[in-house]
Amino acid sequence: MGFRCGIIGLPNVGKSTIFNALSGAGAAMANYPFCTIESNKGIVPVPDDRLVTIAELLHKDNPIPTRIEFIDVAGLVAGASKGEGLGNKFLGHIRNVDALVHVVRCFSNDDVAHITGAVDPIRDIEIINTELLLADIEILERALEKEQKLTRSGDKKAAAKAEAIMRWIDHLNGGGTLRSLAMADEERVPISEFGVITGKPAIYLANIDEDESSRSYSDIISDYAAAQGSSSLYIIGKLEEEISELPASEKREYLAGMGLAESGLDRLIRTAYRLLDLITYYTAATELQAWTLHAGTGAAKAAGNIHSDFERGFIRAEVYRYDDLAAMGSEKAVKEHGLLRSEGKDYIVQDGDIIKYLFNV
């Protein structure tokens, strides 16, 4: 799997409620800051109607979905970059995630203390973003010192890296996140080695209540996210937690009764999946399993994600498309219509591919 999303936000915004609804892990919730001290982790299956269809057509029991790991970490407060609250510990937890889910409080509830006094989504977002900017500046300034020392010794690669770091620091000092800075793909590769946070893709998640007035906040957040080059969604956290506790059959009936095709949490999972530029492909030589890949991954490397022996001994990949299987109705018909292909190690795996790897042990 290897794809991780960190759930972040101020204390008492509903992070643990949403995490519980996602994972059923039962994280502690209480009406006081820092109820979540240690990070909570939950492995969440990615909703996949194709997997269900493939299982039916290939007569495979107990198909295994692909998954994303969500991590609920302690709430962040002003001064966290300097160690306020649980800041340093918090920042350590999210440096290694692939994307951020930034939960923003858009509900009023006198029984749940608001750490900043009143509902104001943009103010709350910027409190956290400021702390993340400051934390990134600090870590990049240390990295710059190191690269400048190497530059003075004649290291040309270090000189180029130092120049890039100075540009990143200037952008951060201007109040911009690194994700909003235009840069070439090759420049984004070295940025990941420093553990910076504001370069990570982000979803701003408006946690609203059932009161119509709170929905206006989600529009404000949507505009803010678009300006930042990020995604946004809204969700009714407490309602989603209640839905998640229902049996699957009752959950479908409940959603249908509300005129919804899927839950808000399913939308969140799908959005996180797209945000990370991930695709799903399938193997069914023995058990049927969905696998997650970054778009653009070659067949041999994809095989290595399953087992290193598959990559070392790669011979070829036998590939056909989900759409062809669905249209033909069986693997036998796919083969009879010449839709099964033999591909080499450099073949770029596509979303919806069904693959059988042939390899030497």
C-alpha positions as CSV (number, residue, x, y, z in Angstrom):
1,M,0.0,0.0,0.0
2,G,2.3,2.7,1.3
3,F,0.0,5.7,0.8
4,R,-0.7,7.8,3.9
5,C,-2.9,10.8,4.6
6,G,-2.5,12.8,7.7
7,I,-5.7,14.3,9.3
8,I,-4.8,17.7,10.7
9,G,-6.6,20.7,12.2
10,L,-7.0,22.8,15.3
11,P,-8.1,21.0,18.5
12,N,-11.9,20.3,18.7
13,V,-12.7,20.6,15.0
14,G,-13.8,17.0,14.7
15,K,-10.7,15.2,13.4
16,S,-11.2,12.2,15.6
17,T,-14.9,12.0,14.8
18,I,-14.0,11.8,11.1
19,F,-11.2,9.4,11.7
20,N,-13.5,7.1,13.6
21,A,-16.0,7.2,10.8
22,L,-13.3,6.4,8.3
23,S,-11.7,3.6,10.1
24,G,-14.0,2.4,12.9
25,A,-10.9,2.5,15.1
26,G,-12.7,4.2,18.0
27,A,-10.2,7.0,18.7
28,A,-10.8,8.9,21.9
29,M,-13.0,12.0,21.7
30,A,-13.5,14.7,24.4
31,N,-14.3,18.3,24.8
32,Y,-10.8,19.6,25.5
33,P,-7.6,20.3,23.5
34,F,-5.1,17.5,22.9
35,C,-7.5,14.7,23.6
36,T,-5.6,13.0,20.8
37,I,-2.0,12.7,22.0
38,E,-0.6,9.7,20.2
39,S,-1.4,9.5,16.5
40,N,-4.2,7.1,15.6
41,K,-3.8,5.0,12.5
42,G,-6.5,3.4,10.4
43,I,-6.3,1.4,7.2
44,V,-9.3,2.3,5.0
45,P,-10.4,0.4,1.9
46,V,-10.9,2.4,-1.3
47,P,-14.5,2.0,-2.5
48,D,-14.3,0.1,-5.8
49,D,-17.4,-1.0,-7.8
50,R,-15.1,-2.5,-10.4
51,L,-13.6,-4.9,-7.9
52,V,-17.1,-6.3,-7.1
53,T,-17.8,-6.7,-10.8
54,I,-14.5,-8.5,-11.5
55,A,-15.1,-10.8,-8.6
56,E,-18.5,-11.7,-10.0
57,L,-17.3,-12.3,-13.6
58,L,-14.2,-14.2,-12.5
59,H,-16.0,-16.1,-9.8
60,K,-13.6,-15.0,-7.1
61,D,-14.5,-15.0,-3.4
62,N,-13.4,-12.4,-0.9
63,P,-11.7,-9.9,-3.2
64,I,-9.1,-7.7,-1.5
65,P,-9.5,-3.9,-2.1
66,T,-6.7,-1.4,-2.2
67,R,-6.3,0.8,0.8
68,I,-5.1,4.2,2.1
69,E,-3.8,4.7,5.6
70,F,-5.2,7.7,7.5
71,I,-3.4,9.1,10.5
72,D,-5.2,11.3,13.1
73,V,-2.7,13.4,14.9
74,A,-2.8,15.9,17.8
75,G,-4.5,19.2,17.2
76,L,-2.2,22.1,16.2
77,V,-2.2,25.5,17.9
78,A,-0.5,28.8,17.3
79,G,3.2,28.5,18.2
80,A,3.3,24.8,17.4
81,S,6.3,25.4,15.2
82,K,8.2,26.6,18.3
83,G,6.9,23.7,20.4
84,E,3.6,25.1,21.8
85,G,1.0,22.5,22.6
86,L,2.2,19.2,21.1
87,G,3.6,21.0,18.1
88,N,6.9,19.3,17.6
89,K,5.4,15.8,18.1
90,F,2.6,16.7,15.8
91,L,4.9,18.0,13.0
92,G,7.0,14.9,13.3
93,H,3.9,12.7,12.6
94,I,3.0,14.5,9.4
95,R,6.4,14.9,7.8
96,N,6.1,11.4,6.3
97,V,2.6,11.4,5.0
98,D,1.8,11.7,1.3
99,A,-1.1,14.1,1.6
100,L,-2.9,16.2,4.2
101,V,-6.6,16.3,5.1
102,H,-7.1,19.6,6.8
103,V,-10.3,19.5,8.9
104,V,-11.9,22.9,9.4
105,R,-14.6,23.5,12.0
106,C,-17.7,25.0,10.4
107,F,-20.3,24.1,13.1
108,S,-21.4,25.8,16.2
109,N,-21.9,23.7,19.4
110,D,-21.8,25.2,22.9
111,D,-21.0,21.8,24.3
112,V,-17.7,21.6,22.3
113,A,-15.2,24.4,23.1
114,H,-13.8,26.3,20.2
115,I,-10.2,26.9,20.9
116,T,-10.2,30.3,19.0
117,G,-13.6,31.5,20.4
118,A,-15.9,31.4,17.4
119,V,-16.4,29.8,14.0
120,D,-14.1,31.5,11.5
121,P,-12.8,28.9,9.0
122,I,-10.3,31.1,7.1
123,R,-8.7,32.4,10.3
124,D,-8.5,28.8,11.6
125,I,-6.9,27.6,8.3
126,E,-4.4,30.3,8.4
127,I,-3.4,29.6,12.0
128,I,-2.3,26.2,10.9
129,N,-0.8,27.1,7.6
130,T,1.3,29.8,9.3
131,E,2.7,27.2,11.7
132,L,3.5,24.8,8.8
133,L,5.1,27.7,6.9
134,L,7.3,28.5,9.9
135,A,8.2,24.9,10.4
136,D,9.2,24.5,6.7
137,I,11.3,27.7,6.8
138,E,13.2,26.4,9.8
139,I,14.0,23.1,8.3
140,L,14.9,24.6,4.9
141,E,17.2,27.2,6.5
142,R,19.2,24.3,8.1
143,A,19.3,22.5,4.8
144,L,20.5,25.7,3.1
145,E,23.4,26.0,5.5
146,K,24.5,22.5,4.7
147,E,24.3,23.0,0.9
148,Q,26.1,26.3,1.0
149,K,29.0,24.6,2.8
150,L,29.2,22.0,0.1
151,T,29.0,24.7,-2.5
152,R,32.1,26.4,-1.1
153,S,34.0,23.2,-1.5
154,G,33.1,23.2,-5.2
155,D,30.1,20.9,-5.3
156,K,28.1,22.1,-8.3
157,K,25.0,20.0,-7.5
158,A,24.9,21.5,-4.0
159,A,25.1,25.0,-5.6
160,A,22.0,24.2,-7.7
161,K,20.2,22.8,-4.7
162,A,21.1,25.8,-2.6
163,E,19.6,28.1,-5.3
164,A,16.4,26.1,-5.3
165,I,16.1,26.2,-1.5
166,M,16.6,30.0,-1.4
167,R,13.7,30.3,-3.9
168,W,11.5,28.0,-1.7
169,I,12.3,30.0,1.4
170,D,11.5,33.3,-0.3
171,H,8.1,31.9,-1.4
172,L,7.4,30.7,2.2
173,N,8.4,34.1,3.6
174,G,5.9,35.7,1.3
175,G,3.2,33.6,2.8
176,G,2.8,31.0,0.1
177,T,2.8,27.3,0.6
178,L,5.3,25.2,-1.4
179,R,2.4,23.4,-3.1
180,S,1.3,26.7,-4.6
181,L,4.8,27.4,-6.0
182,A,5.2,26.6,-9.7
183,M,8.1,24.3,-10.2
184,A,9.2,21.5,-12.6
185,D,8.7,17.9,-11.7
186,E,12.4,17.4,-11.3
187,E,12.5,20.2,-8.8
188,R,9.7,18.5,-6.7
189,V,11.9,15.3,-6.3
190,P,14.6,16.9,-4.1
191,I,12.0,18.9,-2.1
192,S,10.6,15.7,-0.7
193,E,14.0,14.8,0.9
194,F,13.7,17.6,3.4
195,G,10.5,16.6,5.0
196,V,8.7,19.8,4.3
197,I,5.0,19.9,4.9
198,T,3.5,22.7,2.8
199,G,4.6,21.0,-0.4
200,K,2.2,18.1,0.2
201,P,-1.1,17.9,-1.6
202,A,-4.0,19.0,0.7
203,I,-7.7,18.6,1.0
204,Y,-9.6,21.2,3.0
205,L,-12.4,19.3,4.7
206,A,-15.3,21.5,6.0
207,N,-16.9,19.8,9.0
208,I,-20.4,21.2,8.9
209,D,-23.5,20.4,10.9
210,E,-27.1,19.8,9.6
211,D,-27.9,23.5,9.9
212,E,-28.1,25.1,6.5
213,S,-26.3,28.2,7.7
214,S,-23.1,26.2,8.2
215,R,-23.0,25.2,4.5
216,S,-22.1,28.7,3.5
217,Y,-18.8,28.2,5.2
218,S,-18.0,25.3,2.8
219,D,-18.3,27.7,-0.2
220,I,-15.8,30.0,1.5
221,I,-13.4,27.1,2.0
222,S,-13.9,25.9,-1.5
223,D,-12.8,29.3,-2.9
224,Y,-9.8,29.4,-0.5
225,A,-8.7,25.9,-1.5
226,A,-9.0,26.7,-5.2
227,A,-6.8,29.8,-4.8
228,Q,-4.2,27.5,-3.0
229,G,-4.3,24.9,-5.8
230,S,-5.9,22.4,-3.4
231,S,-9.1,20.4,-3.2
232,S,-12.0,20.8,-0.8
233,L,-15.0,18.9,0.4
234,Y,-17.7,19.3,3.0
235,I,-18.8,16.6,5.4
236,I,-21.2,16.3,8.4
237,G,-18.8,14.5,10.7
238,K,-21.2,13.3,13.4
239,L,-23.7,12.0,10.8
240,E,-20.9,10.2,8.9
241,E,-19.8,8.5,12.1
242,E,-23.3,7.3,12.7
243,I,-23.6,6.0,9.1
244,S,-20.3,4.2,9.4
245,E,-21.6,2.2,12.3
246,L,-24.5,0.7,10.3
247,P,-24.3,-2.7,8.6
248,A,-23.5,-2.4,4.9
249,S,-27.1,-3.1,3.7
250,E,-28.6,-0.6,6.1
251,K,-26.0,2.0,5.1
252,R,-27.0,1.7,1.4
253,E,-30.7,2.1,2.3
254,Y,-29.9,5.1,4.5
255,L,-27.9,6.8,1.8
256,A,-30.6,6.1,-0.8
257,G,-33.2,7.5,1.5
258,M,-31.2,10.7,1.6
259,G,-30.8,10.8,-2.2
260,L,-27.0,10.1,-2.0
261,A,-25.0,7.7,-4.1
262,E,-22.2,7.4,-1.6
263,S,-21.2,8.8,1.8
264,G,-19.1,11.9,2.3
265,L,-16.3,9.7,3.6
266,D,-16.3,7.7,0.4
267,R,-16.0,11.0,-1.5
268,L,-13.1,11.9,0.8
269,I,-11.3,8.6,0.1
270,R,-11.8,9.0,-3.6
271,T,-10.6,12.6,-3.6
272,A,-7.5,11.6,-1.6
273,Y,-6.8,8.9,-4.2
274,R,-7.1,11.3,-7.1
275,L,-5.1,14.0,-5.3
276,L,-2.2,11.6,-5.0
277,D,-2.4,10.8,-8.7
278,L,-3.0,7.1,-8.0
279,I,-4.5,4.4,-10.2
280,T,-5.9,1.0,-9.4
281,Y,-5.1,-2.2,-11.2
282,Y,-5.9,-5.8,-10.4
283,T,-4.3,-9.3,-10.2
284,A,-6.4,-12.5,-10.2
285,A,-4.0,-15.4,-10.9
286,T,-5.0,-16.8,-7.5
287,E,-7.0,-14.5,-5.3
288,L,-8.4,-11.3,-6.7
289,Q,-6.7,-8.2,-5.3
290,A,-6.7,-4.5,-6.2
291,W,-3.4,-2.6,-6.1
292,T,-2.5,1.1,-5.8
293,L,0.1,2.7,-8.0
294,H,1.3,6.1,-8.9
295,A,0.2,6.9,-12.5
296,G,3.0,6.3,-14.9
297,T,4.5,3.2,-13.2
298,G,6.1,0.5,-15.4
299,A,5.0,-3.1,-15.3
300,A,8.2,-4.5,-13.8
301,K,8.2,-1.9,-11.0
302,A,4.5,-2.5,-10.4
303,A,5.3,-6.2,-10.0
304,G,8.1,-5.4,-7.6
305,N,5.5,-3.6,-5.4
306,I,3.9,-7.0,-4.9
307,H,7.1,-9.0,-4.4
308,S,10.7,-8.2,-5.2
309,D,11.1,-11.6,-6.9
310,F,8.4,-10.6,-9.4
311,E,10.5,-7.6,-10.5
312,R,13.9,-9.4,-10.5
313,G,12.6,-12.4,-12.5
314,F,10.1,-10.4,-14.7
315,I,9.4,-12.1,-18.0
316,R,6.2,-10.4,-19.2
317,A,2.8,-9.3,-18.1
318,E,-0.4,-10.7,-19.6
319,V,-2.8,-7.7,-19.6
320,Y,-6.5,-7.1,-20.4
321,R,-8.8,-4.2,-19.5
322,Y,-11.6,-4.1,-17.0
323,D,-13.8,-2.5,-19.6
324,D,-13.3,-5.4,-22.0
325,L,-14.0,-7.9,-19.3
326,A,-17.2,-6.1,-18.3
327,A,-18.3,-5.9,-22.0
328,M,-17.3,-9.5,-22.9
329,G,-18.7,-11.0,-19.7
330,S,-15.8,-13.5,-19.1
331,E,-12.0,-13.9,-19.3
332,K,-12.5,-16.6,-21.9
333,A,-14.4,-14.3,-24.1
334,V,-11.8,-11.6,-23.7
335,K,-9.1,-14.1,-24.9
336,E,-11.3,-15.3,-27.8
337,H,-11.7,-11.7,-29.0
338,G,-7.9,-11.1,-28.9
339,L,-8.1,-8.6,-26.1
340,L,-5.5,-10.2,-23.9
341,R,-2.1,-8.6,-24.6
342,S,1.5,-9.6,-23.7
343,E,3.5,-6.6,-22.4
344,G,7.1,-6.0,-21.5
345,K,8.7,-4.6,-18.4
346,D,8.4,-1.0,-19.6
347,Y,4.7,-1.1,-20.3
348,I,3.0,1.7,-18.3
349,V,0.3,0.1,-16.2
350,Q,-3.1,1.8,-16.8
351,D,-6.0,2.3,-14.4
352,G,-8.3,-0.7,-14.7
353,D,-5.7,-3.2,-16.0
354,I,-6.1,-6.8,-14.9
355,I,-2.6,-8.3,-15.0
356,K,-1.0,-11.7,-14.6
357,Y,2.8,-11.6,-14.1
358,L,5.1,-14.3,-15.5
359,F,8.5,-14.4,-13.9
360,N,11.5,-16.6,-13.2
361,V,12.1,-17.5,-9.5
